[in-house]
């Protein structure tokens, strides 16, 4: 296959040309060989969006084992915000690996864990005293936030929202809204989890302000649970897997204020939205919301597994000694990666870069929506943007069209992801270091795919 579109002088990031270049079909022969091995050795329950096997990545591109260079609009699901193989991250990780790889912080501690917690206290919203505990995954962080809230309040009930995604453990599956593939067949689930209606502007039958939507949710909670029974409200400031749902302005502050008035712990799940992704370091900052607890993972460590709960010191300290932790939580190599990733976020101005990416993408996608009524909604903040596909003239979800467009992008060397409760949303999560020309080319490919050409 000839190259589809290749800049004569592509930008180069850390020795990797920033270009889209296809030299085989997608997936190519070596990827197909590896995928056959995957099918034989890996459990079928572990799915794969696009079976191209990557051997190198950086900037805004992924290079597979067949030599194809694809534009990355997924960032490993909002993980490599600072870019894949970020030089600062690679250097700090290499240094740490040569010194030691593990001791278990609960046995013999080390400075990196403390330094990450200090950075989180500085970066997260609010100027109150804060403490943190480090874990391995987003689901683990959410589960520990619930544990902390329950101990601190002496209450049991956990409130989450329609379209939420919080993880794959037993408790976080109960907190997650979507059944297939996350919950189907895995019950029974943990109890004392209650669901309230979300602010989803595109799917409201009539215009509802954020404050009105919050009052609707509060009414449901009051009637079905009772405020004095609620330990915590857990919410994604912008929902991720549920469809990149951005609540109407006023929704989050109203919920947070109600929590404060009723002794309820307000937990912001910023696992997908954090670390510059939405144009601020944390998405809560867009409306001045200061959570009691905040859960983070994904973008914190440049691709290494690390997660955290950060919150008000008095809440974090409510748990007895030994009640929080885990063998690998706050692994020294992951902590080194996190410190380097945070350094890149701040020194390279990546939150501002995300805002600029968002302006570019939202403008282009709005133009595309104006031409194609199948695009029912364009939404997002910063470099966390989505389009929702519908039957033209209706709000009826069209997951088949979302899947077709995504597959067409894949065939032309642009990695895209779908999401949403109805499977009809295309989400875009480019690395915050992506080159402008590469982003523009990806949007050109998307435009052609939407048109069906």
Buried (B, 14 or more C-beta within 10 A) or exposed (E): EEEBEEBEEBBEBEEBBBBBBBBBEBBBEBBBBBBEEBEEEEEEEEEEEBBBBBEBBBBBBBBBBBEBBBBBBBBBBBBBBBBBBBBBBBEBBEEBEEEEEEEBBEEEEBEBBBBBBBBBBEBBBBEEEBBBBBBBBBBBBBBBBBBBBBBBBEBBBBBBBBBBBBBBBBBBBBBBBBEEEBBEEEEEBBEBBBBBBBBBBBBBEEEBBBBBBBBBBBEBBBEEBEBEBBBBBBBBBBBBBBBBBBBBBBBBBBBBBBBEEBBBBBBBBBBBBBBBBBBBBBBBBBBEBBBBBBBBBBBBBBBBBBBBBBBBEEBBBBBEEEEBBBEBBBBBBBBBBBBBBBBBBBEBBBBBBBBBBBEBBBEBBEEBBEEBEBBBBBBBBBBBBBBBBBBEEEEEBBBEBBBBBBBBBBBBBBBBBBBBBBBBBBBBBBBBBBBEBBBEBBBBBBBBBBEEE
